[in-house]
Amino acid sequence: MGVVKLELKGISKAFGTFYANQDIDLVVESGQIHCLLGENGAGKSTLMNVLYGLYEPTAGQILVDDQPVNFRGPGDAMAAGIGMVHQHFMLVPVFTVAENVALGAEPTTFGGVLSIDETRKKIREISDKYGFDVDPDALVEDLPVGVQQRVEIIKALVREAKVLILDEPTAVLTPQETDELLDIMRQLKAGGTSIVFISHKLREVKAVSDVITVVRRGKVVGDAPPSASATELASMMVGRPVSLSLNKAPAQPKETTFVVENLTVRAANGTNVVDGISFTIAQGEILAVAGVQGNGQTELTEAILGVQEHVTGSVTLDGKQLLGLPVKDVLRSGVGFVPEDRTVDGLVGPFSVAENLVLDLYDQAPFASGISMKPAKVAEHAKAKIEEFDIRTPSAGSAAGTLSGGNQQKVVMARELSRPLRLFIASQPTRGVDVGSIEFLHKRIVAERDVGTPVMIVSTELDEVIELADRIAVLYKGKLVGIVPAGTPRDTLGLMMAGVGPEGGSDD
Amino acid sequence: MSATTTAPKPGSTALPAFRPSMKVPLSLGILALIALVFFGFLGPDQTAEMKISDAGDAVAVPALMIPGQVGGVVLGILLLAMAAYSIYLWTQGERSPKWLPIAFAVVFVFALLVWIVAGARQPSISLAGLVAGSVTLAVPLVFGSLSGVLCERVGVVNIAIEGQLLGGAFTAALVATMTGSPYIGLIAAAAAGAAVSMVLAVFSIKYLVNQIIVGVVLNVLVSGLTGFLYGTLMVPNKEQFNTPGRLDILPIPLLSDIPIIGPILFEQSIAGYLMYIAVAVVWFGLFKTRWGLRVRAVGEHPQAADTLGINVNATRFRNVTLGGAIAGIGGAVFTLVTIDSFTKDISGGRGFIALAALIFGRWNPIGAFLASLLFGFAYNLQSILGIIGTPVPSQFMAMLPYLVTIFAVAGLVGKSRPPAASGIPYVKG
């Protein structure tokens, strides 16, 4: 296999006046796993899209084997030996694996007639070589995400990619699938393929990289060896010292006030997306719900809040049945709820920060009397919360949608925590949030626990679950695989997330 | 497979067993009862004559003589049996096989036909004529629905089929008259259809205007424009501008003498043969060639196609233009085959029926072809039954094609899945 050295010189990419990448230099030596580490929004994906020919750089040069190249589109990049696996897979769901792999570089006979058999053969070869276990005739939409990702890798390999870009490849995988992927990456490297590995997960980066380049706010901060400590790497990502461990005190669980029994949510297609789930949470403890995305977490939290239809079972808080109540009554019962997608369900983007902070209380004293709102009280409230939660905003009147992800999340969290709570539910509390804000948000969640509120956290990030949980519940395909104490080994949790029960093979 | 799947848990919460929808068995049952009572017990007592071969055919096949009431009862019982089978399958928790509703529909239509013919003043029809006429009337529909297939498969909703047909019909009449050759008229019609389609392409692909709105506006625009030119140009100067002449019927020797299928397949104008070729070529192209794979990828997941170096918008533009050209040829059939002059709004909503045929045919060229034949049959039945004098009021008969359309699309299609990116403009990044 030929090897390729890839060099980026002074690459800048501007969208309007905003520079997503500024003067980036990067050298990917052949046969290495080169990690690009940075927070969400640091400009990693933009940089790779430039390299892959999807964006045209505003300034700078790309060199392949010391020769300057000019990519007009992904076709040029592929011809130069660069392959990319996108974070959101670029696979046509209704096509077979072979059709997806063939697309764009189809083997044909006379007159453009497809000879898909050739592609099938190639897929089998690659699949056997790396132990991918991919059936060329399977429909992509029927495959689990882990296998779909391998199809993407095969797509690049069939095109004889010498450099493979993997954009946040582990975001959708279970811990086991992640480990398998890391193995595949090592095999590819051994076979002479260079890999650019984009991630913000320190553990994976340290496990597999040869070189780590840290990117912050569109600029290269510096390189680090994989032996660098997680704290060092995190500090480079954020730009100031951060402490990664929470050091929370052990839980002091008191009375059990929140009880979910046999909760089932039926989806439109007749399957149970939440399937007979029962658990309890005591005052002063955090139950973290772990699981790979799409295993019923969204429906579970929304069923408790009352925005799901076709829910059966029982949800009681302080002995009061919540199921069947309007959402407003559920909230008035003392439920604080942080939705998983703040931009869709958590905030009204064009509204000001001050208004967003009272979205749940705008019609009540002290913010309203009769039909009139009291702007002075709202502003006063906003000032206090902005200070308390360290929300970085130009002013209380700025539109919430213009804030960074971390600050938006602080607005949501501040609003939900400003009522006296009997139950606090936070879904993906730190998704897309910078490392610095994560620390702060985690402390606030623990603080809420320590005042004696039952807390339920839903997270697809196993690190976060392990960090926060006093007990861990694992969901798989809408069912509760089990509830295990904090301190359960990562491997066990990983297996549970793939549906294997905590004790050997049994599920319950 | 690396995915670990859990074994089913015998002791866990029991769910009610899966039950298929009872829509199909129930509707079959009701229709069978209607057929038995109205076509059978209350049926007319004349005997219906169904001629299979015409006098001039090489092979003479005797006509079918079916007594109205007895035939109705027999067919009604047959229908009831099929419905019962479907209901039995439903009680066993199984879906009815796909052929069952189709076979049911065929028998039901036959029973309907016997009922109407036996009740007519002149209880005799020619089956060969009925089928051949259906194909003739279906030709513009087939071209129109192929245009729709080409556009939707690539991600552009083509509501403008009606406008493309009409533009083709007008241009064919005009150019054929002025040049004196219907064949040049046919080519001009393709160009006119393509031109209409390019407007759709430019606005919906380049300027991202809502595709439905552009399509509707185009239909109105073409109708107005051709109506205006017809009134100011063609009506006062019919000889000069609106006597296109017809495309010759080119029967293929021997083959065209086979009863029933002879006249259908082998006694056509060039447009009719082009239709068969177009269906075959579009099907083969879409599913067996590189071009087709790329087209379908663009219609399903344009971003994926883009990341593989396929130019999404150029592909869309080409396909929409090609679709317009095909619809244009379909339009020419109105003025060069069916009759030999243009009249205002001659396409008469066939473009929308073609749209229904494309959906009924599940975005597949062959499916669209068969659906078009069904609609063509409905159109033809309406006119033939008018001729033999049925007791059914003519206004009701005129509704037939549209009733068939509604029932076909609403009832029998079920959940078909359009191309995922159909109707969604593609913007990079």
Interface residues (C-beta under 8 A of the other chain):
Chain A: Y52 L54 Y55 G73 P74 G75 D76 M78 M84 H86 M90 L91 V92 P93 V94 F95 E99 N100 A102 L103 G104 A105 E106 T108 G111 G112 V113 L114 D133 P144 G146 V147 K155 Q176 E177 E180 N262 T264 G270 N272 D275 G276 Y476 K477 K479 A498 G499 V500 G505 D507 D508
Chain B: M1 S2 A3 T4 T5 T6 A7 K9 G11 S12 T13 L15 F18 K288 T289 R290 W291 G292 L293 R294 R296 A297 E300 H301 Q303 A304 A305 D306 T307 L308 G309 I310 N311 R417 A420 K428 G429
